[in-house]
Amino acid sequence: MNAATTTAPVGPRPGLPWRSSLAVFLLMLLAAAAAWMLTPRAPSAPSDADPLPRLEVAVPSVIGEWQLVPSLQEQVDLAVDGDGERLISQPYDQTLLRTYQNARGEQILLAVA
């Protein structure tokens, strides 16, 4: 016989027995369930949570030796446009700009977002 006339046997190829296939399937299913259960998730906030306090109330008017400089001019709110609409590009819910002064007359600007 030469190599040109020999052919491979025709018919089903031997594979894994059905019990082994079932065991592999169950192991894959178990691995998928374990991966889903072990995936870290951020805790959800309770729906009745209090909203964040307003920055104007939360930041004191006296910080150490620094006292708030009262101003007749209102500081510009960075979170709204000229029409009072909230800017989509603004990443902060609230912003606060205040000027404080110490006893020597030095001033600092506090910006909180």
N, C-alpha and C positions, 0 to 999 in steps of 0.2 A: 504494500500500500504506500502510496506517496502522500505527501502532506496536502496536496490539492484536493484529494478525494475525501479526506476525513472531515467530518463536521461535528459540531457540538451536539450533545443530546438535546432533543426537543422535549419540552414539558415544563412543569412548574419548578422553580428553583426552591431549594430548601431554605426556609427562613426560621425565625424564632418561633418556638411553640407558642400557642395562644396564652398560656399561663405566664410565660416570660414577658410577652407583650403587655398583658394586663398589669403585671408588676411594674413595668417601666412606665406605663400610663399613670398608675396610681402614684408613683414617686414624683412624676412631673406635676401632677395635680397638687400633691402635698407641697412641693416646692413653690408653686405659684401662690397657694394659700398662705404659706409662711412668709413669702416676700410681701404680699399685700398686708398682712397683719403687722409685720415689722417695719413697714414704711413709716417714718416719722411724720406726724401731722401737727400743725399749729393748733393750739387750743382755741376753741371758739369762745368769744366773749358772750356773757349772758345778755339776753335781749333787754333786760331791765337795768343795764349798767348805766350809771350816771355819766352824762357827757363831761368832757374835759372842762375844767374851770376856765373862765375867761382870763386871759393873760393880764389884763388891766387890774384885775382883783388879786391874782396870784402873786404878782411881783410887787414887793413892798416899795413905798416911797422913800424909805431910808434904809440904806445898806451900809452898815458900819459907819464910817464918818461921811459917807456920801449921801447927799440929800437931793431929792428930785427938784429940778429947776422947773418951776411952773412956766408954761408957755401959752401965750394967747393963740399961737399958730398951731393948728392941728398937724400932727405928723402924717405923712403920706402913708396910706395903707397899701402895701405891696401886693395884696391878694385880690384887689378889684381894679377894674379899668375906670375910665372917666365917667362912665354911665352908672357906676355902682354895681356892675355885673361882675361876678367872680371869674377870674382868669382861669382858663383851662390849663395853661402852662404853669401855673403857680402850684408848687408841690406842698405848700404849707396851708393848714387850716386856719391858723392864726399867726399874726405877726405883731410885734410890739417894738416901738422905737422910743426911747426915753433918754433925756440928758440929765446927768447927775453932776453935782458940784461939791467939792470938799471945802474945808475952812480956808485953804490957801487960794481959792478961786480957780483951781484946776477943774476942768470939765472933761467928762467922758460921755460917750454915746453908748448906750446899751441897746443891742439889737437882739431880740429873742424871736425865734420862729418855732 
